[in-house]
């Protein structure tokens, strides 16, 4: 009986190579993968900005970056409200309805070219309050009537749009209040005021999510309703509060859009 020593050596080397961890396996497994997932959105954003800059060097100019930041103010504020709904494990399609109602209330109650109202910043408060009430209403409909969030928020979306179109009469109403218009036109430290409002909304959302009981309960329900209920969390109250909080951020975004 003969034994081929070369085959034994070859098999031994291949087994050793397979047993040794590669650079790729180290980067995409264990703590490295968790870190990569954590910073993945930021890395993708940086890579996208680099590609756009290569295609058009004017993109990185400060003036253009200010315009981009101003354009992102409304979507950022909307995203802060949607974050709590997603963490809750639900979906909210009423964004456009709440946004339109808040913008409509702002335009009609502040100085405009359609009526004689001139309530100034009271119009802003009323707009945010109206959107917040819509959020609470959505939460109540979903929890007490046991309607899925997809269907409930879809109905509120069309209701909000219908109310806005009816109140505006199908025509465009121009906002003429200079103090509210300054949200889009005035600047502070080189950035439009709307950008600072969006950043303030971001800080408020982070504070609620990480440093309040409501934020912890929202994340707990999103992780598992049964476990959260056994832990003593009032599911109905937290859901209603989450939708009301989302409505608040939608109202702020509506005011920025109207300005």
PyMOL commands that set and color helices and strands:
alter all, ss='L'
color gray80, all
select helices_A, chain A and resi 5-19+23-27+31-55+57-60+62-87+95-109+121-144+149-168+178-185+193-211+213-223+225-230+235-258
alter helices_A, ss='H'
color red, helices_A
select strands_A, chain A and resi 187-188+191-192
alter strands_A, ss='S'
color yellow, strands_A
deselect
rebuild
show_as cartoon
